[in-house]
Amino acid sequence: MSLAYSALRIVAVPTLRALWTLRAEGVEHLPRTGGAIVAANHLSVSDHLFLPAVCPRKVFFMAKAEYFRGTGLKGAFTAKFMRAVGQIPVERVGGAAARAGLDQAEELIRSGELFGIFPEGTRSPDGRLYKGKTGAVRLAFATGAPVIPVGLHGTDKAQPIGAPRPRPGHEITVKFGAPMDFSRFAGKEPDHAVLREATDEIMARIRELSGQTYVDDYAPKHATLRD
């Protein structure tokens, strides 16, 4: 962990535990060393806050590039903070620009880091679990790294869609599942059917951990990539 990240954790984690009942289950499933992909359901913008808080290792996430391009003192502080907490800038326009974000994620995983991703691509609008996109599986296939499924509980109550900040007093539970091994596909170029099957397998494991009702359709794109 970087010095800045370690310093933030010293302050942030006790504060979070004082304001919320924060529980973690299955933390032993997180590898102590080596690259891995942490794939979770997405209920709230505060998922980016509570999930890393219970991880013993730093978790990197993608964030919209606008956070890194602000001007003035506030813009410079925001960009520095986002990098300190492990956010990777990614363009929301798709194509080659968005692919650059995945390339950075792949490099991080290969270098032995944890990379967090929400396969739904956006927050659930109604608390249900929606169809996953194939980014997590593509990273697993490319790197041979395991996928750790995660079920988040209560973050949508702590910070519902539209709430400007998390509301204290709620119970938050983060459930980590056993690693999923896709190393047999490492270095290969699987077809869409294989990508879809493996992604659906990950979403089924997330559903087991989250207890959500599953919707076999993509979540409405009402939120930003960062959200």
N, C-alpha and C positions, 0 to 999 in steps of 0.2 A: 504493500500500500504506500501511496505517496504521503509525504509529511502533511500536506494540506488536507488530504482525505482523512488521515488518522486523527488530525486535530478536530475536524468537523464531527467525526464519530464520537469523540470524547464528550463533546457538548451535546450533539443531537440525540444520540441513542438514550441517555438517561432522561432527557426532556420528553421524548416520545413515550417512554415507559411511565413517566409521571402523569402524562395527560391522557393516555389510552391504556387499556388492558391489552397488552401486546403478547401474543402467544405464537410459538413456532413448534411444528411437529415434523419429524423426519429430517432434521438438519443433518443427521449422520449420512444421509444420501448424497450430500454435496461432497464432491471429491476435495480432499485437502490440498492437492496440487494438480496442476495440469488444466488444460482448457476444457470448457464444458459450456453447453447452451442451456440457460434457464428459461423454460417456456411456461408462461402463466396466463391465466384468464385475466381479463381487463375490465374492471368494474368502475374505476375512478382514476382521476389524474393523480391522486395521492398514492396509487400503487407504486409509483416510482420512488416514493418516500418510505413506505412501510416494508416493502420487499427487501431492499438493501439493508434496512435497519436490523433485520434478524439474520442476515448472512454473515458468517465469520470472515468471508473474503469480499473484496471489492467486486461489484457487479457493474459492468458497462452497459449503457443503453443508448439507443438512438434518440436524437432530439432534432426538431426542425432547425434548419440552418439560420433562420432569422434571429435566433437567440444569440448567435455568435457574431452578428453583423451590426449590433446596435452602436450608436454613436454617443460621444460624450462620456462623462464619468460613469453614468449608470450603465451604458452599453458595455463599457470596458469591464466593469465589475461583474455584470451578468455573464459575459463570455468567459471570464476567468473562473467564476463560480461553477459554471456548467462543465468546464473542463476538469476542475478539481474533483467534482463528484462523479466523473466517469461518463459524461454525455458525449456522444459522437454526433457531429453535425451531419445532417442529411437533407438533400433537396427534396421537396414534395412534388416536383414536376414529373417525376418518373424517369424512365429511360436510363441513359448513361449516367446522369447526375445522381439518381437514386442508387444505381448500381455501385457507385463509388462508396456509399455508406456501407453496403454489404461487404465490399472488398476490405474496408477498414475493420469490420467485425470479424471477417475471416482471419485477418492478420493478428488481431488480438487473441482469438481462440488458438491459433497456431503457436502464439508466444506464451501460452499457458494461462490465459485469463478467463474469467467467467463473463459471458455475454448474455444479457437479459433481453428477452423478446416477447411480445404479446402477439401470438399468431393471428388473433382476430383482426389486428390492424387498427382498431379503434375501440373505444369503450362500448360496452354493451348498453343499449338504450333502455333496456327493461329488466336487467338482471339475469337474463338467460345467456347461455353460452352459444356463440355463433360459429359458423364454419371457419376453419383456419386457413390462412394463406400459407404458401409453401416455403417462405423464407427460412424458417427454422430448419426444415428438412434439407433444404439446399445447402445451408451452412454445415449441417451434420454430415451430409454426403461428401462435401468438399474437404472437410477436415478430419473426419473419422471420430470427432469428439462425441461424447454421450450427450443425450438430451435429458435434463432433469425436469419432469413435469411438476407444476406448482398449482395449487388451488388456493386462491385468496378469498377470505370471508370477511365481510363487515366493512370493507373500505368504501363501498357505495353509500353506507349509512354515515360514515365519518365525513365523507365529502361527496354528496350527491352531485350529479351533473348540474352545472349552473352555480354551485356554491363557490365563492371566491377563495375559501380556505378551509382546511379540515376542521371539524367540530369536535372538541374534546369530549371524553366520557364514554366513547364507544369501545366495544371489544373487537379487536382485530386478530384474526388467526391466519397464519401462513402455513400451508401443508405442503411439504416436499415429498415427492414420490421417488421410487427407485429409478436409477438411471436406465434410459432406453438406449440400446446399442444398435447403431446403424453403420458400424464400421465396415460391414460387408459391401457397402456401396461406395466406400471411400475411393476417390480418384476416377469413378465411373461417371458416365453421363446418362442417368436414368430417364426414361420417357415420362410423360405427364401422368400416366396411369400409376406408375410406381411412386412418384412424388405425392399424388393425391392419396394413395393408400397409406403411405407412411404418415402423412399429415393427419389424416383421419384417425390413425392409431394414437398419435400424440393427443389429439383433442379428446379422444375417449378416455385416456388416462387423466387428463385435466378434469374432465367431467366427474370421474370417480372421486377425485380429491375435492372438488368444489361443491359437488352435490347439485349443480345447476341443471335445469332443463335444457336439452340441446336443440338447436335450430339448424337444420341442414340448408343454410343460406348465409350469405355474407351479411355482416352487420351494416346497417345504413351508415353512409359516410357523412355523418353530421359533425364529426369532431376533427380537429387537426391531427396531424401525424404524431405530434408530441403528446396529445391527449389520448 
